[in-house]
Amino acid sequence: MANGWSLIIGLAFIVIFCIVSWFAAPKGENQTVWRSTLILSAVACFLMWAITFLAQWHPLIVPRRLDLRPEHEPSRRF
């Protein structure tokens, strides 16, 4: 079941991955490139997942069925 813990667990996983990536990047002249690539790609993937998750968890627009006859539509309460 989707709940708020999913975001916290996902964020914790990404933070741990970023810390490991910082220290496990291969030494050499491209160390900065490795670090920035791994960390930026992990953060970008997390942000995309989190935005998609939150958009489905709390939609801004309530979906309505258009294939129902008027007598079978649920009453609208505002």
C-alpha positions in Angstrom: 0.0 0.0 0.0 1.3 3.4 -0.9 2.0 5.7 2.0 4.4 8.5 3.1 7.1 6.0 4.2 7.7 5.2 0.5 9.1 8.6 -0.1 11.3 8.5 3.1 12.6 5.1 2.3 13.4 6.1 -1.3 15.1 9.2 -0.2 17.2 7.3 2.4 18.2 4.8 -0.3 19.3 7.6 -2.6 21.3 9.4 0.1 23.1 6.1 0.9 23.7 5.5 -2.8 25.1 9.0 -3.2 27.4 8.6 -0.2 28.7 5.2 -1.5 29.2 6.7 -4.9 31.2 9.6 -3.5 33.7 7.3 -1.8 33.6 4.4 -4.3 34.3 6.5 -7.4 37.5 5.3 -9.2 40.6 7.4 -8.5 42.1 9.2 -11.3 41.6 12.3 -13.5 38.0 11.4 -14.1 37.0 11.0 -10.5 34.9 14.2 -10.5 33.1 13.1 -13.7 32.2 9.7 -12.1 31.0 11.3 -8.9 28.8 13.9 -10.6 27.4 11.4 -13.1 26.4 8.8 -10.5 25.0 11.4 -8.0 23.1 13.5 -10.6 21.6 10.5 -12.3 20.5 9.0 -8.9 18.9 12.3 -7.8 17.2 12.8 -11.2 15.8 9.2 -11.1 14.5 9.8 -7.6 12.9 13.1 -8.5 11.1 11.6 -11.5 9.9 8.7 -9.4 8.8 10.9 -6.5 6.9 13.3 -8.8 5.1 10.4 -10.6 4.3 8.8 -7.2 2.9 12.0 -5.7 0.9 12.8 -8.9 -0.8 9.4 -8.6 -1.1 9.5 -4.8 -2.9 12.9 -4.6 -4.2 13.8 -8.1 -5.0 17.5 -8.7 -7.8 16.6 -11.1 -10.5 14.1 -10.0 -11.1 11.7 -12.9 -14.7 11.5 -14.2 -16.3 8.8 -16.3 -17.9 10.1 -19.4 -19.4 6.9 -20.6 -22.2 6.9 -17.9 -25.8 7.9 -18.6 -26.9 11.0 -16.6 -29.3 9.0 -14.4 -26.4 6.8 -13.3 -23.9 9.6 -12.5 -23.0 9.9 -8.8 -24.2 13.1 -7.1 -21.7 15.9 -7.1 -20.8 17.5 -3.8 -18.7 20.6 -3.7 
